[in-house]
Amino acid sequence: MDEALAHWLGLREATDWASRSDTLTQEVAARLAVHDPVHVLDLATGTGSNLRYLIERLPSRQRWLLVDRSAGLLSLVYSRTTAWAAARGYTMEYVEGGFTLSGRGLDCIVQTRQMDLDLPFDPLLFTGQHLVTGSALLDLVSERWLRALAQSCMHAGASVLFALTYNGHSSFTPPEPEDDLARDLLNEHQFGDKGLGGEAAGPRAHAHALAAFAAAGFQVREASADWVVDASQREFQGLLTEGLAGAALEQRPELLTAMTSWRLRRQIHMDAGRSRAVVGHHDFAAWPERPTSPKG
């Protein structure tokens, strides 16, 4: 499972980055400028895409803690970041429990930690953090988890930036009659318990996050961050439709014939170079109403 997920995460990384809100990222980064170094907690790190996206957009001195329950995915952070760093001329060195990145004004120490993110949170995880962040996570967690996250971030005085929360919307061009059915069944599937505090918030996660952080005393911001997957991304679209069909069949096994036919017709569009997919996501940022004092 980790191998397949790692491949999917690598395949989608460029689209993830292109979809994210530069405006929200810049607004959060500006608020972190008072901290030297900036301490960042990255939840559900996967293979490190969020680190690689943000590292050049935050103040230059950074201290990261990357957390994921999968040791297999965390083991790939180093190799994937090594290739990324080399392409940009950064120096990367292994240290116990993580690595360093330096060059062109960048001074970054990264530590990784394998741990479960189910409730209750370890309060020490958030202590001293200036930014709590993650990508493609919040639709997998429960409403109770989101409330606990908001309280933990408020207690730490940390700002928040969570990217690419699925919002339940998708469309394909050219359309097929089962497109909406596949999407609606995926949305039902999203509410299943993912081991993060109970029934997942799924497509409602973005709204629940806004409410939870506002109730905890944060200023909140949001931005659209839709995936736009064009005809050149055939493998991406193929795995996307495979995931949709798989989730649909878990909800309605009797639809095997219909979903198989749907996937075949969608594949014909992909092979002909005329298929395009849009998958709805939101980015979410928050910071305490009262600014925190600078911390080292």
C-alpha positions as CSV (number, residue, x, y, z in Angstrom):
1,M,0.0,0.0,0.0
2,D,2.8,2.4,0.8
3,E,4.5,1.8,-2.5
4,A,1.3,2.5,-4.5
5,L,0.6,5.6,-2.4
6,A,4.2,6.9,-2.8
7,H,3.8,6.6,-6.6
8,W,0.5,8.5,-6.5
9,L,2.0,11.2,-4.3
10,G,4.9,11.6,-6.7
11,L,2.6,11.7,-9.7
12,R,0.4,14.4,-8.2
13,E,3.1,16.6,-6.7
14,A,3.4,19.1,-9.7
15,T,-0.4,19.4,-9.9
16,D,-0.7,19.9,-6.1
17,W,1.8,22.7,-6.3
18,A,0.2,24.4,-9.3
19,S,-3.2,24.3,-7.6
20,R,-2.1,25.8,-4.2
21,S,-2.9,29.4,-3.3
22,D,0.2,31.7,-3.5
23,T,-1.8,34.4,-1.8
24,L,-2.5,32.4,1.3
25,T,1.0,31.1,1.5
26,Q,2.5,34.6,1.2
27,E,0.2,35.9,3.9
28,V,1.1,33.2,6.3
29,A,4.9,33.6,5.5
30,A,4.7,37.3,6.2
31,R,3.3,36.7,9.6
32,L,6.1,34.3,10.4
33,A,8.8,36.8,9.6
34,V,9.1,37.8,13.3
35,H,10.4,34.3,14.2
36,D,14.1,33.4,13.7
37,P,14.2,30.5,13.1
38,V,10.7,29.5,12.1
39,H,9.5,26.3,13.7
40,V,7.2,24.2,11.5
41,L,5.2,21.1,12.3
42,D,4.1,19.2,9.2
43,L,1.3,16.7,9.9
44,A,0.8,13.6,7.7
45,T,4.0,14.4,5.7
46,G,3.8,11.5,3.3
47,T,7.0,11.8,1.1
48,G,7.6,15.5,1.9
49,S,5.8,17.4,-0.8
50,N,4.6,20.1,1.6
51,L,8.1,20.7,2.9
52,R,9.5,21.0,-0.7
53,Y,6.7,23.4,-1.6
54,L,7.0,25.7,1.4
55,I,10.7,25.7,2.2
56,E,11.5,28.4,-0.4
57,R,8.4,30.5,0.5
58,L,9.1,30.8,4.2
59,P,11.7,32.9,6.0
60,S,15.2,31.5,5.4
61,R,16.0,30.0,8.8
62,Q,13.6,27.0,9.5
63,R,13.3,24.1,11.8
64,W,10.9,21.4,10.6
65,L,9.3,18.4,12.3
66,L,7.8,16.0,9.8
67,V,5.2,13.6,11.3
68,D,3.5,10.6,9.6
69,R,2.2,7.3,10.8
70,S,3.9,5.5,7.8
71,A,7.6,4.8,8.4
72,G,7.7,3.6,4.7
73,L,6.6,7.0,3.4
74,L,8.8,8.9,5.7
75,S,11.8,6.9,4.5
76,L,11.3,8.4,1.0
77,V,11.4,12.0,2.2
78,Y,15.2,12.0,2.1
79,S,15.7,10.6,-1.3
80,R,13.0,12.7,-2.9
81,T,14.2,15.9,-1.3
82,T,17.8,15.0,-2.3
83,A,16.9,15.1,-6.0
84,W,14.9,18.3,-5.5
85,A,17.7,20.0,-3.6
86,A,20.3,19.0,-6.1
87,A,18.3,20.6,-9.0
88,R,18.2,23.9,-7.0
89,G,21.8,23.9,-5.9
90,Y,21.2,23.3,-2.2
91,T,23.5,21.3,0.0
92,M,21.8,18.5,1.8
93,E,23.4,16.5,4.6
94,Y,22.1,13.6,6.7
95,V,21.9,14.0,10.4
96,E,20.6,11.7,13.1
97,G,16.8,11.7,12.8
98,G,16.7,13.9,9.7
99,F,18.8,16.1,7.5
100,T,19.9,19.7,6.8
101,L,19.4,21.9,3.8
102,S,21.5,25.0,3.1
103,G,22.5,27.4,0.4
104,R,21.3,30.6,-1.2
105,G,20.4,32.0,2.2
106,L,18.5,28.8,3.3
107,D,19.3,27.4,6.7
108,C,17.0,24.5,7.4
109,I,17.1,21.5,9.8
110,V,14.5,18.8,9.3
111,Q,13.6,16.0,11.7
112,T,11.2,13.2,11.0
113,R,9.0,11.3,13.5
114,Q,6.9,8.2,12.9
115,M,3.8,8.4,15.0
116,D,0.0,7.9,14.9
117,L,-2.0,11.2,14.6
118,D,-5.2,9.9,16.2
119,L,-6.6,11.5,19.3
120,P,-5.6,12.5,21.9
121,F,-2.7,14.5,20.5
122,D,0.6,14.6,22.3
123,P,0.6,18.2,23.6
124,L,4.4,18.3,23.3
125,L,4.0,17.9,19.5
126,F,2.8,21.4,19.2
127,T,4.9,23.1,21.8
128,G,7.2,25.8,20.4
129,Q,5.7,25.5,16.8
130,H,5.1,28.7,14.9
131,L,3.4,27.1,11.9
132,V,1.3,23.9,11.8
133,T,0.7,22.7,8.3
134,G,-0.3,19.8,6.1
135,S,-1.5,18.9,2.6
136,A,-4.4,16.7,1.5
137,L,-5.2,15.8,5.1
138,L,-8.2,17.5,6.6
139,D,-10.9,15.6,4.5
140,L,-9.6,12.4,6.2
141,V,-10.0,13.6,9.8
142,S,-13.1,13.9,12.0
143,E,-14.8,17.0,13.1
144,R,-13.7,16.2,16.6
145,W,-10.1,16.0,15.4
146,L,-10.4,19.4,13.7
147,R,-11.6,21.0,17.0
148,A,-8.8,19.4,18.9
149,L,-6.3,20.7,16.3
150,A,-7.7,24.2,16.6
151,Q,-7.3,24.1,20.4
152,S,-3.8,22.7,20.2
153,C,-2.7,25.4,17.7
154,M,-4.3,28.1,19.8
155,H,-2.5,26.9,22.9
156,A,0.8,27.0,21.0
157,G,0.1,30.4,19.4
158,A,0.8,28.8,16.0
159,S,-0.4,29.9,12.6
160,V,-1.9,27.3,10.4
161,L,-1.8,26.5,6.7
162,F,-3.5,23.4,5.3
163,A,-3.6,22.9,1.5
164,L,-5.7,20.8,-0.9
165,T,-8.7,19.8,1.2
166,Y,-11.1,18.0,-1.1
167,N,-14.5,19.7,-1.2
168,G,-16.7,17.2,-3.0
169,H,-16.8,18.7,-6.4
170,S,-15.4,17.2,-9.6
171,S,-16.1,17.2,-13.4
172,F,-14.8,15.6,-16.5
173,T,-14.7,16.7,-20.1
174,P,-16.0,15.2,-22.3
175,P,-18.8,14.2,-19.8
176,E,-20.1,10.7,-19.4
177,P,-23.5,9.8,-17.8
178,E,-21.9,8.1,-14.7
179,D,-19.5,11.0,-13.8
180,D,-21.7,12.4,-11.2
181,L,-22.6,9.0,-9.7
182,A,-19.0,8.1,-9.3
183,R,-18.3,11.4,-7.6
184,D,-21.3,11.2,-5.3
185,L,-20.3,7.6,-4.2
186,L,-16.8,8.8,-3.6
187,N,-18.2,11.5,-1.4
188,E,-20.1,9.0,0.6
189,H,-17.0,6.8,0.9
190,Q,-15.0,9.8,2.2
191,F,-17.1,9.9,5.4
192,G,-15.6,6.5,6.5
193,D,-13.4,6.3,9.6
194,K,-9.8,6.8,8.6
195,G,-8.4,6.3,12.1
196,L,-8.3,10.0,12.8
197,G,-10.8,10.7,15.5
198,G,-13.8,8.9,14.1
199,E,-16.0,9.4,11.1
200,A,-14.1,11.6,8.6
201,A,-15.4,15.0,7.8
202,G,-14.9,14.2,4.1
203,P,-16.2,16.9,1.7
204,R,-17.5,18.9,4.7
205,A,-14.0,19.2,6.2
206,H,-13.2,22.6,4.8
207,A,-16.3,24.2,6.3
208,H,-15.8,22.4,9.6
209,A,-12.2,23.6,9.8
210,L,-13.2,27.2,9.2
211,A,-15.8,26.9,12.0
212,A,-13.5,25.2,14.4
213,F,-10.7,27.6,14.1
214,A,-13.0,30.7,14.1
215,A,-14.6,29.3,17.3
216,A,-11.1,28.9,18.9
217,G,-10.3,32.5,18.3
218,F,-8.4,32.5,15.0
219,Q,-8.7,34.7,12.0
220,V,-9.4,32.4,9.1
221,R,-8.8,32.7,5.4
222,E,-9.7,30.4,2.5
223,A,-8.9,30.1,-1.2
224,S,-9.9,27.8,-4.1
225,A,-7.2,25.3,-5.0
226,D,-8.8,23.1,-7.6
227,W,-6.8,20.4,-9.5
228,V,-7.0,21.0,-13.2
229,V,-5.7,17.8,-14.9
230,D,-5.2,18.2,-18.6
231,A,-5.1,15.7,-21.5
232,S,-1.3,15.3,-21.2
233,Q,-1.6,13.7,-17.7
234,R,-2.9,10.4,-18.8
235,E,-1.5,8.3,-15.9
236,F,-2.8,10.8,-13.4
237,Q,-6.3,10.7,-14.9
238,G,-6.1,6.9,-15.1
239,L,-5.3,6.6,-11.4
240,L,-7.9,9.2,-10.5
241,T,-10.7,7.4,-12.3
242,E,-9.5,4.1,-10.9
243,G,-9.8,5.6,-7.4
244,L,-13.2,7.0,-8.1
245,A,-14.5,3.6,-9.4
246,G,-12.9,1.7,-6.5
247,A,-14.6,3.9,-3.9
248,A,-17.9,3.7,-5.7
249,L,-17.8,-0.1,-5.8
250,E,-17.0,-0.2,-2.0
251,Q,-20.3,1.7,-1.5
252,R,-22.3,-0.1,-4.2
253,P,-20.7,-3.4,-5.3
254,E,-23.7,-4.1,-7.6
255,L,-22.5,-1.3,-9.9
256,L,-19.5,-3.3,-11.1
257,T,-20.7,-3.5,-14.7
258,A,-21.6,0.2,-14.8
259,M,-18.3,1.4,-13.2
260,T,-16.3,-0.9,-15.5
261,S,-18.0,0.5,-18.5
262,W,-17.5,4.0,-17.2
263,R,-13.8,3.5,-16.7
264,L,-13.4,2.1,-20.2
265,R,-15.2,5.1,-21.8
266,R,-13.1,7.5,-19.8
267,Q,-9.9,5.6,-20.8
268,I,-10.9,6.0,-24.5
269,H,-11.1,9.8,-24.0
270,M,-7.7,9.7,-22.3
271,D,-6.1,7.7,-25.0
272,A,-7.6,10.1,-27.6
273,G,-6.0,13.0,-25.8
274,R,-9.3,14.8,-25.2
275,S,-9.9,14.2,-21.5
276,R,-9.8,16.9,-18.8
277,A,-10.6,16.6,-15.2
278,V,-11.2,19.2,-12.5
279,V,-11.3,18.2,-8.8
280,G,-12.4,20.7,-6.3
281,H,-10.1,21.6,-3.3
282,H,-9.7,24.5,-0.9
283,D,-6.6,25.9,0.9
284,F,-7.1,27.1,4.5
285,A,-5.0,29.4,6.6
286,A,-5.5,30.8,10.2
287,W,-3.7,32.7,12.8
288,P,-4.5,33.8,16.3
289,E,-6.5,37.0,16.6
290,R,-3.8,38.4,19.0
291,P,-0.3,38.3,17.5
292,T,2.2,36.2,19.4
293,S,5.5,37.7,20.5
294,P,8.6,36.7,18.6
295,K,10.1,33.4,19.7
296,G,13.4,31.8,18.9
